[in-house]
Amino acid sequence: MKKEFGALCAVLIATSALPAAAQQARDFTVYGVMDLGVRRSSGLSADHAPIGTSQSGVTSGINDTSRWGVRGVTPLSGGLSTIWELESGINADTGTQTHGGKYFDRGSWIGLRDSTGSLLTVGRQTSLLADSLTSIDPLQKRLPDLNPNLTIGALSQPGLTSQYGNTGLAGNAYWLDNAVKFTSQSTSFRTSAMYSFGEQAGDRKPLSSTGLAMSVEDRGATLSGAYQTFKDAEGHALKAWTAGLAYQSGNTRLAASATHSKADQGDFASTTQRVYSLGATLSTTTKADWTLAYYKVARERSQYADDGFGRFVAFYEYKISYRTKLYAEFDLTNWDDGYQGPGNKSRATGFGVGMQYRF
């Protein structure tokens, strides 16, 4: 399996290096992100869970997930195009795959696109919750393992004991296998519908997922929201929604959002989680961006006291070139009502610096 994956990588890289004449006939592109930095934290583990100690080290994907992929577009008649994408996460600090059990854990789909930008895609894809947060998150989906909008709001790390949705990754519903997604696009209005097949023998409901999303963009303002349900293997439902607004005026961007999810865990047990966010980005030059963001997480669990945390993030990014960025971030987390667990600090801090290259 590893030899086959290595051979595929070699073929794609070799093909991308063909002479210009040959490249003109090629209908696919190899792309990726390499993001590496050094991070030190106190009260947070490498996975950003509460701990009672401090640690430091080289980390992949502080700013954005390190990854590589290949995507293609082939024009057809009548304004249609065939589109497809394969994308795999990378631990750039060790050179390994993010999820060894899947070659392309971040995407594996094919579809059609028309002249208006409307899409029909089939395969492993992001949920509509994740899609809706792209334009309204204060950090614009940066710091993917630390950002509560992504970990809890978009369900990449919701901390639930059951697996909801057919995703193939334990504790993660950000990407869904066997999914059909349709997106209708107009000048300023976008709607999406999605269904992910659970593919369980004898019953279509377990591990299935259904969602709807909508966004409007006009005069610098973006309004976005989504609603999606996920089933576990026993048919219990997780129901979640996102909603938010972003506004760009000159060199300033403002964003606010709210997410809500409630997971039925059987035997009269459930977990409800909410995330509220607010932030601003100021571009002091064409190369430098400063972002301040605050996230408030509230959790309610049956037979447990309510708890949560607040997280403040300061982020700076400097563009050396079109492809290369330097960045620095500072985060402060205050755990509320014992969320951190016994023996752990009630406050956590982190600081990271790094470099990102896109190809």
N, C-alpha and C positions, 0 to 999 in steps of 0.2 A: 504494500500500500504506500509506504513512504517513498519507495523507488519510483512508483508511478507518479506520485505527486511531484517529485523532483524533476522527472522527465517532462511533465507538463509545464512546469515553470521554465525549464530550459528552452523548450520549443517556443513559448510565448515571448521570452526575452530575445531569443535569436531572431524571431520574426519581426519584432519591433525595431531591430537594428538593420533591416534590409535597406538597400539604396533607395533614394527618393522616388525613382521611377516605379519601383515595386510597391512602395508605401502608398502611392496614389490609388492603387487598385485594392488596397486593404480596407476592410470595412469594420475594423475593430481597433481599440486603443488600450494599451497597458497603462495603468495609472496606480497611484498609491500615495501614502503618507508615512513618513518616518518621523516619529516624535519621541525624543529622549530627553530626560532631565534628571536632576538630583533633587530629592525631596527629604525634608526632615519634619517629623511630626512628634507631638507629645499628646498622649491620650487617644491616638488613632493607630490602628494596625495598617498594614500594607493594603488591605482591602477596605480601609476606612471604617472599620468596626471599632466600637469603644474598647480600649484596653487601659491598663494602669501604668504603662511604661512609655518610654520614648524610643524612636528608631529613626534611622536615616539610610539612604541608599539610592542607587540608580534605578529609575522607573521609566517604563515605556508607556506612552499615551497619557501624560499629564494634561496637556492642552487638548489633544484630540487623539482618538484611537489610532495606533499604528496599524496599517493595513496595506494590502495590495489587491488589485483586481484587474479584470479585463471586461470591457463593455463594447458592444457593437451596434451599428445602425446600418440597415440596408434599405434604400428607397425601393418602393414598389409602385405600381400604377395607382392612379386615382388619388394621389396625395398621401397614401399610406406608407409606413415604414415598419420594417421588422426591427425590434429592439431587444437586447438581452444583456445580462450582466452576471458575472461571477465575482464574488468578493470574499476575501479571507482576512481575519484578524491576525496580527503578528505581535509577539512579544519581542520588540526590537532590541531589548537589553540582553536577550539570550538566543535570539534567532529561531524561536520555536513558534508553532501555531498557538493562537489563543485558546482554541478548543480542539484538541487533538483528534476527537472523534468525528469531526466534520471538516472536510477540505475547505468548503466555502460556507463558513458559519454566519457570515454577515449578508449573504445574498446569493440566490441562485434562481434566476427567473428569465422568462422569455415573454414577449408580447408584441402588440401592435400599437402604433401611434399615428394619429391622423394630422392633417394640416393645421388644426386648431390647437393641437397639444393634448387632446384627450387621449387617454391610455387604457389599454386592457392588458394586464400582466398576470402571469400564472407562475407559481413556484414559491420559494422561500423568500419572504419579504417582511419589511418592517410593518408593525401594527399601525392603525390609524391614529392611536394615541401618540405614538412616536412622531408620526408625520405632522400632526397638528402643532406639536411643541416646537418644531423647527423655527418658525417665524416669530414666536412670542416669548421664548425663554430669555430672561435677562442676560445670561451668559452665551446665548446663541449656541447652545448644546456643547459648550466647552466643558472641560473637566468632567468627562463622562462618568467616572467612577465615584466622584465626589458630589455631583450635581443632583440634589433631591428630585428635581423635575424629571430627570432621566431614570434614576435608580428606583424611586417610589412612584412618581407620577406616571411614567411610561413603562413601569413594571420590569426594568432590567434587573433590579435587585430588590424585590418587594419584601423579602424576608418571611414568606409564607411557607407553611409546612407542606402544603399540597401543591402539585404542579397544575397550573391552569393554562390551557391552550396547548396545541400540538406544536411545540417548539424544538424539541430534541435537546434542550439544555436545561438542566435542573435549576429551578428557582428563577427562571427567566421567561418573560412573555413579550419581550421587545421585538423579536423576530418570530414569524409563524411559518411553519412548513405547510405544504399542500394548500396554498392560499390563492384565491382569485380576487383581484382588485381591479375595480373600474373607476377611472377618474375623468370627469367632464370638466373641461377648461374653457373659459371665455376670457374676455379682456381683463376683468377684475374679479370674477366669481369662479370659485372652484368647489366642486362637490365630489365626494368619493364614497364608494361602498365596497365592503370587503367581506369575504367568507373564507374561513380556513377549515378544511375538512379534518375531522378527528381521526377518520379512517380506522375506527375500532370495529371489530367483527360483531355483526348483529345489531348495532345501534349507532346512529349517526351523531348523537348528541355528545357523548364523552369526548373531551379534548377539542371540541369544535369551538369556533369563534366567529362572531358576527359584529360588524361595525359600520358606522356612518360618520362622515366628517364634512365640514364646510369651512371655507375661508373666503374673505372679501378683502381686496386691496384697493385703496383709492386715496390719492393725494397724500401719500406718505404714511397712511394709517393701514394697519393690518388687523383684522378681527378673525380669530381662528378658534375652532372647537371641534370636539369629536366625542362620540359615545361608542363603547365597545363592550361586549360581553364575552367571557371566556368560561369554558367548562373544564372541570377536572375529570379524572378517570371514572369517578362515581356519578358524574352529572351535576355536582354542585356548581353553582355559578359565582363568578367574580364579575361584578358590574362596575364599570369605570367611565369617567368622563373628564375632559379637559376643556378649558375655555380661557381666553386671554386676548390682550390687545397690545400692539406695539405701534410706536409712532416715531418716524424719522423726520427731523427738521434740521436742515443744514448739517452741522457736524455733531449733532446730538441725537441719540436714540433712547427712548424710554420704553419700558416693557413691564407688563404685569400679567400674572396668570394665576389660575386656581385649578387644582386637580382633586379628584375624589374617587376612591375605590372602596367597595365593600365585598369581601370574600366570604361566602357561605362555606363553613368548614365542617358542617354536619353536627349532629347531636346538639343542636341549639347553640352552636358556637359560631362566631363570626369575628372578622377583623376589618375595621374601617380605618382608612388612612387618608389624610388630606395634606396637600402641599399648597402653600400660598407663597408667591414670589413677587418681588419688586426690584427693579434695577435700572441703571442708566449707564450709557457708554458715551464718552466724549472723545472725539478724534481731534487731538490738539494739532496734529499735522496730517499730511496724507499718509504718513508711515506709522504714526503712533496712536494707539487707542488705550484709553483708561476706562475700566468698568468697575462699578460697585454694585453688588447684588446681595439681597437678603432673602433667605428661604425659611419659612416656618412650617414645621411638620407636626401634625397632631395624629395620635394613634389611639384607637379605642378597641379593646379586646374583651370578649366575654370572659367573666370571672377574673379579670385583672383590672387594676387601676389604670385610668387614662394616663398617657405619657406622651413624650415627643421631644423635639429639639429645635433650636434656632441656629441657623448657620449664616455667617457673614463672610463674603468673599470679595477680596480686592484683586483685580487682575490687570496686568499691563502687557501689551503686545507691541513689538516693534518690527516692521517689515523691512528686512535688509534688501530684499528683491521681490519680484513677483512670486517666487517659489519658496523663499526662505524667511522664517520669522524667528525672533528671539522673544521670550516671554518670562514673566515672573508672576507668582500668585501667593497670596496670603489668605488663610482661612481660619476662622474662629467659630467653634461650635460650643453651645451651651446646652447640655442635656437637661431635660425637664422631668421632674417627678420620677427619677430613678431609671430612666430609659437606658442609661449606660450599664446597668447591672451592678451587683454588689462588688465592692473592692476596686471599682474603676473611678477615674477622675470625673468630676462633674463638668469640667471644661476641657476642651481639646483644642490644640492649635497646630497649624501646619504651614510650611513655607517651601516653595519649589521654584526652581529656575530651569529653563530648558531651551531647546532648539527644535524647530520643525521644518521639514523639507517636503514639498509636494512635487510629484512627478506625474 
